[in-house]
Each structure stands twice: as structure tokens, then as C-alpha cells.
Amino acid sequence: MSVNPVRVGVIGLGSVFEKYGKLLSEHVMEGGVEVVDVYDVVAERQDLQSARFGVSSPSSSADALIARSDVDAVLVLTSMQQHGDLAIAAYESGKHILVEKPMATTLEQAARLVGLSQNSDRHMVCAPHVLLSPTYRTMYDHLQAGAIGDVKLARALYGWSGPWWGQWFYKQGGGALFDLGCYNFTSLCGFLGPVKRVTALVGTAIKERVVDGEMMKVEVDDNAHVLLDFGNEVYGSVTTGFTIQKYGHAPAIELFGLSGSMNMFGDDWAPRGFEQWRNEANCWESFDETAPNWPWADGINHLIDSIQQDAPTITRPEHSYHVLEIMLAAQQSAREGRAIDIVSDFPAPIYPEIGMADPRLVHDPS
Ligand SMILES: NC(=O)c1ccc[n+]([C@@H]2O[C@H](COP(=O)([O-])OP(=O)(O)OC[C@H]3O[C@@H](n4cnc5c(N)ncnc54)[C@H](O)[C@@H]3O)[C@@H](O)[C@H]2O)c1
């Protein structure tokens, strides 16, 4: 195991950096990380974070940060439209990377990232990090043990009223599917395997919004119902949008198996425990949240651990590519009024504590 601190450079120091920055600070205090560079196109943000992390010579561009030979790992935390190009450049320059979601906004960029990762010993961690939460892992373990039998139906929900900062959220390359739906697609595919076909209703319900204090036209989707066909008569649905003010007790994820049911509470990026019904037990069994402070930015911990332990990551770039293909297919399905076939697949996550997935339960991609 490496004892050297991982030298980190961060590109993009906006809202999401509040969480990543806190986790990085903890690693710095423990001696596992050194933040050697930070960059944002907004100079005040770079100045603030440079001072916070004691960066002596911050780079004057993202390219300059990526080119630094004393940076081991680059975090790409910018607006979504920049992810693909920056992640490719950082990875091609031999860095480990963490990229916020989606990994890219086009399949061409995403395919390039996957191709690069398959020929490299550098780690690539792609958000969202929902598969890493202890609650998700326990549910996955129960599913693998056959607690509720073969899952045939699944439903997931995540939404809110939408960001009031960052006009890019509402411009081409943004939208609710990429920003929000991404979580549920990642979760359901982690549990059930690759999707074969997508049908969707996707639209723009709120045509204008006030963002960063200005009224702007919304160019992208903010409202979606997406149906997922996993093959073998396994169906899922995702409801998402910047059109949801609140939801009460609706589970984030519901899984319906042939001998029981399982519900995750909270959101998949902030679970609040789960419950399961097993016909055999003939009652609901409740599992309180075991990690109420689990951070949704946990991917940074996973990246640092994977580098230091020279261990493979649990989450795979192929999974993120697949999720991007689903989201683009949902948009296409809504535009064209037809079902769209999905061609990519991805390997099931391998949790060290659980091992290989049962191909009968996480459907075989073939
Ligand atoms: N805000 C959240 O709660 C949240 C949560 C999880 C994930 N995310 C994801 O994190 C990403 C960032 O979201 P955010 O809310 O922090 O957005 P934001 O607009 O607050 O921050 C993005 C930052 O990136 C900077 N930036 C843009 N292009 C750049 C470039 N080429 N080089 C350097 N800096 C650049 C911007 O100046 C800004 O400071 C998005 O992909 C979003 O989907 C956000």
C-alpha cells in the first residue's frame, strides 16, 4: 500500500465542491491527500480555494492543471457540458480521474473515456456514487441472496424544483435527465443489469426560469417519465424532473420480486434505510439507516482508496456509458414517439464483501 499522499488537482469549484472540498480536507488532515492545484474560470472561486488548501501556484487554465507532472488525480466538477473534454484530456495525460455526472454529454466522448479506461491502469470514478452507499450495498446483498426472488418490476423517483444557480443546467447539454435521472438509472441498472429498450415521455414543462437572478429560456428537458425494459419481462420506471416541489413518504426505489418486495427510503443519493417484505416471513422487515451521514460525494473516498490500495473500483465507466445511452435514448424516444433499443452493456459491480453477481438475478447482458 502506497504511503505517499495522493496529489489532487480540482477543476470546477462551484456548489458541488462544498461537499468534495470537505471530504478532501479530511483526507488532507489524515495525510492521505495533498491538494496541489485548483482551477475555476471564476477567479474568486480559485483564489478562495487556493487559500483554503494552501495551493502555492494555482494554474491559469484547466489544461495547465492537467499538464502538471505533480498531479496524480484530477477531479472534474464543472458544469456538465465540460465534463467529457476535460475528463478525456486529464485521463489521456495519465491522471486518475473522478468525473461528476454525466461522464460526458455525447456517446462519442463517453466511448472514448471507456476505451481509454480499458487500456490503462489509472482509475476512473464516475458520479453518481449511489452504488457505494452502505444501504445500497446491503440491499444488493439481500437481492443476491434471493431475499425477494427474481425482481420483475422496479420503480424509482428523484426530483426537485431545480437549481436557481448555473444557467448551464437549462441549456443544451444540461437538463433534468442528465442532472437527476442519472441517479435512478445508475441505481436500477446496478440492481438489475443492463437495459435493452427505452420508452419515454420527456418534455419542458416550465419554459422560462429565473436563474442567477435573470429570467432565461429553458432549452432542455425538465420533466420525464422513462420506462425501462431490462429483457426477460423485467420492467422499470424512473420519474424525474425539475418539476417536483416535494415528495412525502414515496420510496426512492421500489423493487418487486416474485417472493417479496424491497423499498429504499430517502433518496438513492441519501438513503434513509429500507424495508423488505418476504412471503416466507409474512411481514415487513425494517432496516434503519446505518450510515445517516454517508456523503453522496463518496466517490472521492473510493478513488483515493483505490489508488492507495491499488484495487479495482467497484463502479465501472461502462456502467456510466450505459446510463448516458439510456438518457439519450429517452430523449430520442420522446421526440420520435417510439421505443429505442439500447446496445451497450456493462459488467455487474463487484463488491469485495459480496463477490460476483448471480447472473440469474443481475440479468446477463448477453
Ligand atoms: N450542486 C449539487 O448539489 C450537485 C450535486 C451532485 C452533483 N452535481 C453535479 O456537479 C457538477 C457541478 O454542479 P454545481 O452545482 O457545482 O455547478 P456550479 O455551476 O455551481 O459549479 C460549476 C463550476 O464549474 C466552473 N467551470 C465551468 N467550466 C469550467 C472550465 N472549463 N474550467 C474550470 N471551471 C469551470 C464554473 O465556473 C463553476 O464554478 C454538475 O455535473 C452537477 O450535475 C451537483
The ligand as a Gaussian input file, in Angstrom:
#p B3LYP/6-31G(d) Opt

LIG

0 1
 N      -24.875000      21.143000      -6.770000
 C      -25.240000      19.926000      -6.393000
 O      -25.960000      19.739000      -5.397000
 C      -24.724000      18.732000      -7.152000
 C      -24.795000      17.505000      -6.538000
 C      -24.260000      16.415000      -7.179000
 C      -23.688000      16.570000      -8.420000
 N      -23.666000      17.759000      -9.047000
 C      -23.017000      17.859000     -10.357000
 O      -21.793000      18.548000     -10.186000
 C      -21.489000      19.302000     -11.349000
 C      -21.317000      20.747000     -10.976000
 O      -22.521000      21.222000     -10.408000
 P      -22.540000      22.506000      -9.481000
 O      -23.879000      22.575000      -8.875000
 O      -21.330000      22.524000      -8.619000
 O      -22.410000      23.658000     -10.580000
 P      -21.833000      25.123000     -10.385000
 O      -22.280000      25.911000     -11.554000
 O      -22.141000      25.606000      -9.023000
 O      -20.264000      24.867000     -10.454000
 C      -19.588000      24.537000     -11.639000
 C      -18.273000      25.286000     -11.616000
 O      -17.504000      24.896000     -12.748000
 C      -16.828000      26.068000     -13.222000
 N      -16.428000      25.834000     -14.612000
 C      -17.211000      25.716000     -15.715000
 N      -16.442000      25.450000     -16.792000
 C      -15.175000      25.374000     -16.369000
 C      -13.931000      25.108000     -17.001000
 N      -13.851000      24.858000     -18.315000
 N      -12.812000      25.111000     -16.255000
 C      -12.877000      25.367000     -14.916000
 N      -14.027000      25.629000     -14.257000
 C      -15.157000      25.624000     -14.978000
 C      -17.846000      27.183000     -13.041000
 O      -17.258000      28.446000     -13.034000
 C      -18.440000      26.802000     -11.682000
 O      -17.728000      27.375000     -10.618000
 C      -22.639000      19.040000     -12.310000
 O      -22.290000      17.985000     -13.148000
 C      -23.773000      18.615000     -11.411000
 O      -24.691000      17.798000     -12.106000
 C      -24.139000      18.852000      -8.411000

